[in-house]
Structure formats: C-alpha cells, structure tokens
Amino acid sequence: MYHGIVEGYYGKPFTEKQRKILLDELSSLENPAYFFAPKDDPWHRLLWREPYPDKEWLSLQSCMGGATSFFFSISPWKFQDHEWKIARGKLLRSVDSGAAGLSILFDDVPDKSAGKLAERQMNFAMRALEGTDLPVILCPSVYCGEFLERFSEAEEYLRVWREMIPADWGSFWTGPMVVSEELSDLHLAEELLGGKPVIWDNVLATDYCLRRVYLAGLNGRVPDNYSWFINPSEIFPAALHGAMEQKAALGYRREWPALLGGRRLGWELMQEFHYLPWRTGDTGGEILARLSNALNGNGVEDALAWLNEAVPEMADFVESVPLIEGGWELLPVARDLYRSLSIIRRALETDDPAGSLHYFMHIRLPYENPVAALAAGKR
C-alpha cells in the first residue's frame, strides 16, 4: 500500500528541483511513492511514441532509485494496437534507470467507453508490460462513479476491464466524482474494477478552476487500507503545502517546510479563503459573514479592525512569495486575495459600503473577465 503524490495535472510539469523537493518531503512516510504522469509533458502523452530527449531523461532518471518509489507512466494517446512495442521500449528504459513501478494511463481518451475499448487497452498494456516484475497501476477510461451515468457503455467497459486485468495489477479510481467531496463507495469501486482501487485524489488539484489553489487539511480523508495519491496543484508552493497536509492526515508530525517561507500568518489567511472547492475554512466562513454584515452596516468597526491587521499581513506575504520556490506562480492568487481585502476595507471606510464595493468591483474597473461573469449568471 502506497501513499504519496501523483503529478497528474494539466499544466506546466514540475521541474527536476521541485520533484526532488517533493520526493524528499514524502520520504518519511511508510511506503512513500511519487507517480509521474504530467498531462502536458509532451513525451508522456501527445508525443508518447517519441523517446525523451537526453536532457529531459537525465532529469527524470535523477529522481529514480531513492527512498520514495518513483512510478513511471505513459499515456498512449490514440494508440494503435501494434504500437505496444513502442510503449514497452519506453517503459523498460525507465526500469533500467531505476523506476520502482510502471503504469499506462487510459484516462481522458477521445473514445466511447465500450467493452471493445477496454479489451484493446488491456491487450496493449499486457503486451507492453509482459515479464516486468515491478508493481503496475493502470488508469481505466472509466475512473470514477459519475462516468457510470455519463457514458452509456461504462458498465460493459468495466466488466471487460475486471475480467482481463491481472490479479496483481492495480487500477486508479478518483471516487464518486472526478473531484470527489468524499472518498466514498470504494467497496463498489472494488467490485467494478475487479480489485482494490488505488485512489487518485483530485481534491487539491486546480487545473480545472480559475486562479484558485486549495490548501485544506486532509484529516478524515485518508481511505483505510487503500493506496492514496494526492494530485496536487500545478502551483508548486501549493503542492508542497499539500504534501505537508497529507503527511499530517496520515498521522505524521506536522512540520512546516522551510521552503514555504516564514510568513505563516499569510499562509493561514490563504488557507482559510482557498480551502476546498466547495467552501472556505471554518474561520474563513466566519470572516466572510462578518464582512458581509459590515457591508450592510452592521459591525463595521470590528470588520475594519480585522482588516487593518489582515491587509498588511497579506501585503507582506505577497512581497515574500517571489522569494520561495515556484512563488511566481502563486503570486497572482495571493495578490488577488490581498487586493480583494484591500478593496473591501476601502469600501467599509465610506458612507455607503455596499454601493462603494459595487462601484470598485464592477464599474470603476471590473474585476471579472466576461467569461467568468457569464458562468456566474451575470450579464
């Protein structure tokens, strides 16, 4: 049973330095693992038929063979049945370089999820991986509960999948949804997949949202007796924060990574307002309620007192962010929160807080792009 990170998001892959930081952060876990599967790495997915250039391969090779097991994977985009030999050559090269596990990923493919597809995928994988003695984890095209309703032939696909998959191979599963609020129905997933699923948890991923990171604690989310991989944000500091939260949820001592910098209060503010896709943190919810009441004329002084502490703290945090590894990618998100709190404070200092906020946000200089406004039901 493994615990660790799956670099499986859409977006800029991590650098060699960043992967090694995450590998080191995970190394204190029992059976730690790092699963390499960045969607926008061209040689992993769109150009999977081509070998990695020497420079890129040496970078990957330097991450293999350490205390944290490194799983190497490919996503054979639009494969032809006879191309299993190409996949095999690429996978065996990683074995020679020190990979601790192997994977072929068939998620998000432009095909209907029918039984014939599962048969083609499994035959491809078994030929490509024949004779290897490393752990194998595959990702099916039907990898969560919601796909059972979205694809009419999903159950037939999974029937063929579980009948063909070797008993000692694992299958990824993201839960009831692609991004699951709770990791429930795992026993059902076991029946559907023909074995205990390997959990690919997208709760902290941000490749599907606009200028967000998710920094929630993960207590209560650890699936008992299942391998559990967190797919983090493509924004590296948020990914490192997620690795810290994962370790804490698994019962390890909570240790603040020095590479996140020393502005802990700024991080705590970020965490409260960038908690989960569905809600703020508990304290963040209370703050939002207080600010909302103040905008309607109730408790303005108390709200301003809080803002007079929070805004300078966020200003200092924003200044510190470019100094941390990968900080430039976090900077726009951090600056959004700083500016939002600053604008609310400025509105509360006027005689008409609600009207002033509307003016600052929507008339003087609109802060929403038109597509986001349309999605929110605004014209």
ABEGO torsion letter per residue (X at the ends): XBBEBBBABBEBBBBAAAAAAAAAAAAABBGBBBBBABAABAAABAAAABBBBAAAAAAAAAABGBABBBBBBBBBBGBBAAAAAAAAAAAAAAAAAGBABBBBBABGBBBBBBAAAAAAAAAAAAAAABGBABBBBBBBABABAAAAAABAAAAAAAAAAAAABBAABBBBBAEABABBABBBGAAAAAAAAGEBBBBBBAAABAAABBGBBBABBABGABBBGBBBBBBBBABAAAAAAAAAAAAAAAGBBBBBBAAAEABAAAAAAAAAABABAABBBAAAAAAAAAAAAAAAGBGAAAAAAAAAAAAAAAAAAAAAAAABBGAAAAAAAAAAAAAAAAAAAAAAABABAAAAAAAAAAAABBABBAAAAAAAGBX
